[in-house]
Amino acid sequence: MRRLKVLIADDHRLMLQAIRLVLDEDPDISIVAEATSGSQVLPLINQTDPDVVLLDMRMPGMDGLACLAAIRERFPHVKVIVLSGHDEPALIRAALQGGASSFISKQILPRDLASAVRQAYEGTVFAGVIEADTAPSSKECGLSDRELAILIALGSGRSNKQIAQELWLAEPTIKFHLTNVYRKLGVTSRTEAVHQAYSRGLIENPLVRGSIAG
């Protein structure tokens, strides 16, 4: 069997080294290049002609989704596998709709990575697929329209004062609604609430803003 040529793109050098160590153990996989920014990926593909690009989502120069779109346009024969620490349903859908062959979470066991890469390349598995209609709605989570609006504002980094001004409410009212949001999501802080909202697909992750429709 011909060795699978893989290009790894991740802005964390420690992660690059870890992925290389894992994949180098597989005799059927050859690492042909490493990129630490999105802008490096296309030139390296042109130079090394990989079969697969293992692509992180959050990178300087060009983010993962923009990089994915450029690869699909210029090198349609190259398979792209997204390997990301962010596994919110909206991000997974955006990557797959953008042409990724698979989405692999960085929570994967190291011993399973090489097999997941080969299976994604061969088209025998569509890892990480979450259909749009499986994401829970705000109603299913028990959130009112007002609570969802506050949660969306929270996800954009607004303070209680800013949210109150935008929604024409008093700050104590915002705090009251946030208490209910925390209870319904099973969290105790703003950060946890936003993370839960991303994970459940209740609000849009900034990483995928504007990319799903495009």
Phi, psi and chi 1 to 4 in degrees:
 res  aa     phi    psi   chi1   chi2   chi3   chi4
   1 MET       -  133.8 -177.0  170.8   59.4      -
   2 ARG   -65.8  141.0 -176.3  176.7   67.8   84.6
   3 ARG   -68.6  138.4  -62.1 -175.5   78.9 -172.3
   4 LEU   -82.5  122.5 -163.3   63.4      -      -
   5 LYS   -89.9  123.1  -63.9 -172.3  -64.7 -178.7
   6 VAL  -122.4  133.7  177.0      -      -      -
   7 LEU  -106.9  129.7 -174.9  157.5      -      -
   8 ILE  -104.9  131.2  -49.9  169.2      -      -
   9 ALA  -125.7  113.0      -      -      -      -
  10 ASP  -157.7  135.9 -163.2  -63.2      -      -
  11 ASP   -81.1   -6.1   64.4  -33.2      -      -
  12 HIS   -99.0  115.3  -68.3   95.7      -      -
  13 ARG   -63.8  -32.5  -67.0 -167.8  178.0  -82.7
  14 LEU   -64.1  -40.7 -175.7   60.8      -      -
  15 MET   -67.3  -40.1 -179.4   57.5   67.0      -
  16 LEU   -57.3  -45.9  -81.6  176.4      -      -
  17 GLN   -65.5  -40.5 -176.3  175.4   -1.6      -
  18 ALA   -64.3  -42.9      -      -      -      -
  19 ILE   -64.5  -42.7  -64.9  170.9      -      -
  20 ARG   -61.1  -45.2  173.9  178.5  -80.4  -81.9
  21 LEU   -58.8  -40.7  -74.8  172.3      -      -
  22 VAL   -70.0  -47.5  170.6      -      -      -
  23 LEU   -74.3  -28.2  -65.3 -176.8      -      -
  24 ASP   -64.4  -20.2  -85.3  -13.9      -      -
  25 GLU   -74.1  -15.8  -66.7 -178.4   -3.9      -
  26 ASP   -94.0  118.0 -168.6  -56.6      -      -
  27 PRO   -67.7  -13.2   24.8  -33.7      -      -
  28 ASP   -96.4    4.4  -62.3  -37.2      -      -
  29 ILE  -123.9  135.6  -68.9  178.2      -      -
  30 SER  -124.7  124.1  172.7      -      -      -
  31 ILE   -82.2  115.6  -51.3  -61.7      -      -
  32 VAL   -99.2  -17.6  -64.5      -      -      -
  33 ALA  -167.4  159.6      -      -      -      -
  34 GLU  -131.7  138.8  -63.5  176.7   -0.9      -
  35 ALA  -125.2  141.2      -      -      -      -
  36 THR  -111.5    2.3   55.2      -      -      -
  37 SER  -147.4  156.3   71.0      -      -      -
  38 GLY   -62.8  -33.2      -      -      -      -
  39 SER   -68.8  -17.4   57.8      -      -      -
  40 GLN   -83.3  -19.6  -65.3  174.1  -12.3      -
  41 VAL   -64.9  -51.3  173.1      -      -      -
  42 LEU   -61.6  -46.8  -63.8  178.8      -      -
  43 PRO   -59.8  -37.6  -25.6   35.8      -      -
  44 LEU   -69.4  -35.5  -75.4  172.5      -      -
  45 ILE   -62.7  -43.6  -67.7  176.2      -      -
  46 ASN   -61.6  -36.3 -167.0   49.2      -      -
  47 GLN   -79.6  -36.5  -66.7  167.8   21.1      -
  48 THR  -110.4  -12.7   62.1      -      -      -
  49 ASP    49.5   60.7 -169.5   27.3      -      -
  50 PRO   -74.2  160.6   30.8  -36.8      -      -
  51 ASP   -81.8  -34.6  -59.6  -57.6      -      -
  52 VAL  -135.8  139.2  173.1      -      -      -
  53 VAL  -110.2  122.2  173.2      -      -      -
  54 LEU   -95.1  106.9 -157.0   53.1      -      -
  55 LEU  -115.7  126.0 -177.5   67.2      -      -
  56 ASP   -79.5  158.9 -172.1   23.5      -      -
  57 MET   -89.0  -38.2  -78.4  -76.1   93.4      -
  58 ARG  -104.3  103.1 -169.1 -170.8  -67.8  -86.7
  59 MET  -140.2  152.1  -69.5 -172.8  -61.3      -
  60 PRO   -74.8  160.1   27.2  -34.0      -      -
  61 GLY    87.0  -53.5      -      -      -      -
  62 MET  -156.9  121.7 -179.1 -171.9  -66.4      -
  63 ASP   -71.6  169.9   69.2   35.4      -      -
  64 GLY   -59.4  -41.1      -      -      -      -
  65 LEU   -69.5  -39.0  -71.1  172.2      -      -
  66 ALA   -66.0  -39.6      -      -      -      -
  67 CYS   -65.1  -42.3 -168.2      -      -      -
  68 LEU   -58.4  -45.6  170.5   61.2      -      -
  69 ALA   -62.0  -40.6      -      -      -      -
  70 ALA   -67.5  -38.7      -      -      -      -
  71 ILE   -64.4  -44.4  -65.4  171.0      -      -
  72 ARG   -62.1  -33.8  -64.7  -93.2   45.5   83.8
  73 GLU   -77.3  -44.3 -179.6  178.9   -6.5      -
  74 ARG   -92.8  -29.9  -70.6 -173.7   53.1 -173.3
  75 PHE  -132.7   67.5  -55.2   99.8      -      -
  76 PRO   -63.5  -18.8   21.3  -32.7      -      -
  77 HIS   -79.9  -13.7   63.9  -74.1      -      -
  78 VAL   -86.4  127.5  175.3      -      -      -
  79 LYS   -80.0  139.5  -62.7  -73.6 -176.4   72.2
  80 VAL  -116.2  126.0  178.7      -      -      -
  81 ILE  -115.9  120.8  -60.4  171.7      -      -
  82 VAL   -82.5  127.1  171.8      -      -      -
  83 LEU  -120.1  106.1  179.0   63.0      -      -
  84 SER  -135.8  149.9  177.6      -      -      -
  85 GLY   -83.5  -10.5      -      -      -      -
  86 HIS  -101.2  118.3  -58.7  -88.1      -      -
  87 ASP  -125.3   36.0   56.6    0.3      -      -
  88 GLU   -67.8  145.0  -66.3   85.1    5.2      -
  89 PRO   -53.1  -40.4  -28.7   36.3      -      -
  90 ALA   -64.6  -36.7      -      -      -      -
  91 LEU   -70.2  -40.9 -179.3   58.7      -      -
  92 ILE   -61.6  -45.7  -64.3  172.4      -      -
  93 ARG   -62.2  -41.9  -70.6 -165.0  -60.7  -85.8
  94 ALA   -62.6  -41.3      -      -      -      -
  95 ALA   -66.0  -45.1      -      -      -      -
  96 LEU   -69.9  -39.5  -64.5  174.8      -      -
  97 GLN   -68.6  -25.1  -69.8  171.2    5.1      -
  98 GLY   -80.4   -4.3      -      -      -      -
  99 GLY   110.9    6.4      -      -      -      -
 100 ALA   -67.1  141.4      -      -      -      -
 101 SER   -74.3  -26.4  -63.6      -      -      -
 102 SER  -164.1  160.8 -178.5      -      -      -
 103 PHE  -124.3  120.8 -171.7  106.2      -      -
 104 ILE  -118.3  127.7  -59.3  174.6      -      -
 105 SER   -77.0  146.2  168.6      -      -      -
 106 LYS   -70.1   -2.6  -74.2 -176.7  177.7  176.7
 107 GLN   -79.8   -3.9  -60.4  -61.5  -42.4      -
 108 ILE   -60.2  145.7 -170.7  172.2      -      -
 109 LEU   -67.7  136.6  -67.3  173.8      -      -
 110 PRO   -52.3  -39.2  -29.2   36.4      -      -
 111 ARG   -67.4  -16.8   66.3  170.6 -179.6  -93.8
 112 ASP   -95.6   -8.5  -65.9  -26.2      -      -
 113 LEU   -65.5  -48.6 -179.7   58.0      -      -
 114 ALA   -59.6  -42.7      -      -      -      -
 115 SER   -64.5  -40.3  175.2      -      -      -
 116 ALA   -64.4  -38.4      -      -      -      -
 117 VAL   -64.8  -47.2  168.6      -      -      -
 118 ARG   -62.6  -43.8  -77.8 -162.4  -54.7  -87.5
 119 GLN   -64.4  -39.8  -70.5  174.5  -13.4      -
 120 ALA   -65.8  -40.4      -      -      -      -
 121 TYR   -64.0  -41.3  173.4   74.2      -      -
 122 GLU   -79.2  -10.7  -66.1  164.6   -1.6      -
 123 GLY    77.7   20.4      -      -      -      -
 124 THR   -92.0   -5.1   56.9      -      -      -
 125 VAL  -149.1  146.7   65.7      -      -      -
 126 PHE  -119.6   69.4 -148.1   43.6      -      -
 127 ALA   -63.4  138.9      -      -      -      -
 128 GLY    84.5    8.0      -      -      -      -
 129 VAL   -71.1  128.2  176.5      -      -      -
 130 ILE  -129.6  114.7  -63.1 -179.7      -      -
 131 GLU   -69.6  149.9  -63.5  -61.9  -23.3      -
 132 ALA   -59.7  -36.2      -      -      -      -
 133 ASP   -80.9    0.6   58.3    5.0      -      -
 134 THR   -92.1  -12.1   64.3      -      -      -
 135 ALA   -71.3  134.8      -      -      -      -
 136 PRO   -67.4  143.2   26.0  -33.9      -      -
 137 SER   -84.3  165.6   67.5      -      -      -
 138 SER   -62.7  -32.6   57.9      -      -      -
 139 LYS   -65.2  -39.6  -60.2  -61.8 -177.0 -174.8
 140 GLU   -64.7  -28.2  -70.0  171.6  -20.4      -
 141 CYS   -85.7   -3.1  -66.9      -      -      -
 142 GLY    84.5   12.2      -      -      -      -
 143 LEU   -86.5  136.4  -63.6  176.8      -      -
 144 SER   -79.0  167.9   66.9      -      -      -
 145 ASP   -59.5  -39.7  -68.8  -19.6      -      -
 146 ARG   -65.1  -43.0  175.1   67.7   73.6 -166.7
 147 GLU   -65.3  -38.5  -71.0  165.4  -11.1      -
 148 LEU   -65.9  -40.4 -179.9   61.0      -      -
 149 ALA   -61.1  -40.9      -      -      -      -
 150 ILE   -67.5  -38.8  -68.3  172.3      -      -
 151 LEU   -64.9  -39.6 -171.5   57.4      -      -
 152 ILE   -63.0  -43.9  -68.7  171.0      -      -
 153 ALA   -63.8  -36.8      -      -      -      -
 154 LEU   -63.1  -40.8 -155.1   65.8      -      -
 155 GLY   -66.0  -23.2      -      -      -      -
 156 SER   -88.4    3.4   64.7      -      -      -
 157 GLY    88.9   11.9      -      -      -      -
 158 ARG   -75.9  148.1  -70.7  172.5  173.0   78.9
 159 SER   -81.6  168.4   65.0      -      -      -
 160 ASN   -57.5  -40.1  -74.0   -1.2      -      -
 161 LYS   -63.6  -43.7 -177.5  177.5 -179.2  179.0
 162 GLN   -65.7  -41.3  -69.9  171.0  -38.4      -
 163 ILE   -62.9  -43.0  -63.0  172.4      -      -
 164 ALA   -60.0  -42.8      -      -      -      -
 165 GLN   -65.9  -41.3  -69.7  172.8  -17.9      -
 166 GLU   -66.2  -40.0  -78.0 -168.7    9.2      -
 167 LEU   -95.8    4.1  -60.3 -179.8      -      -
 168 TRP    56.9   47.3  -65.0   84.8      -      -
 169 LEU  -126.8  162.1  -64.7  170.9      -      -
 170 ALA   -80.1  150.4      -      -      -      -
 171 GLU   -57.4  -42.5  -85.8 -167.2   70.7      -
 172 PRO   -58.5  -31.6  -26.7   36.9      -      -
 173 THR   -67.9  -40.0  -56.9      -      -      -
 174 ILE   -62.1  -44.1  -61.7  -61.2      -      -
 175 LYS   -61.3  -38.9  -68.0  178.2 -179.1  178.7
 176 PHE   -62.6  -46.6  170.3   76.5      -      -
 177 HIS   -64.6  -39.1  -76.3  -55.4      -      -
 178 LEU   -63.6  -37.9  -78.6  176.2      -      -
 179 THR   -58.6  -42.3  -61.3      -      -      -
 180 ASN   -67.6  -39.1  -72.1  -28.2      -      -
 181 VAL   -61.9  -46.6  169.1      -      -      -
 182 TYR   -58.6  -44.5  -65.2  167.0      -      -
 183 ARG   -63.0  -45.3  175.8  177.2   53.0   80.1
 184 LYS   -68.3  -31.2  -67.8  175.0 -179.6 -179.6
 185 LEU   -90.4   -8.2  -64.6 -179.2      -      -
 186 GLY    73.0   37.1      -      -      -      -
 187 VAL  -126.8  174.6  -59.8      -      -      -
 188 THR  -129.2    2.0   58.6      -      -      -
 189 SER  -146.7  166.6   70.6      -      -      -
 190 ARG   -61.5  -45.6  -61.1  166.9   74.4   89.7
 191 THR   -60.0  -45.0  -58.3      -      -      -
 192 GLU   -65.6  -37.5  -70.5  178.0  -12.8      -
 193 ALA   -63.5  -44.6      -      -      -      -
 194 VAL   -65.4  -42.3  171.8      -      -      -
 195 HIS   -61.3  -44.0  177.6   72.8      -      -
 196 GLN   -62.5  -39.5  -80.9  -69.5  -38.6      -
 197 ALA   -65.0  -40.1      -      -      -      -
 198 TYR   -63.7  -49.0  -71.5  159.0      -      -
 199 SER   -61.1  -36.9  -62.1      -      -      -
 200 ARG   -88.2   -2.3  -60.4 -174.1 -173.8 -166.6
 201 GLY    73.6   21.5      -      -      -      -
 202 LEU   -77.5  -35.7  -62.1  174.1      -      -
 203 ILE  -131.2  161.4   63.4  176.5      -      -
 204 GLU   -83.9  131.2 -174.0 -179.3   13.1      -
 205 ASN   -70.2  133.8 -170.3  -44.1      -      -
 206 PRO   -55.2  -25.4  -25.2   34.3      -      -
 207 LEU   -63.5  -27.3  -81.8  172.7      -      -
 208 VAL  -112.0    5.9  -59.0      -      -      -
 209 ARG   -59.8  124.7 -173.7  165.6  -66.1  135.5
 210 GLY    81.9   -2.1      -      -      -      -
 211 SER   -99.3  -27.2  -61.4      -      -      -
 212 ILE   -69.0  -38.7  -64.6  177.8      -      -
 213 ALA   -78.0  -20.4      -      -      -      -
 214 GLY   -83.8      -      -      -      -      -
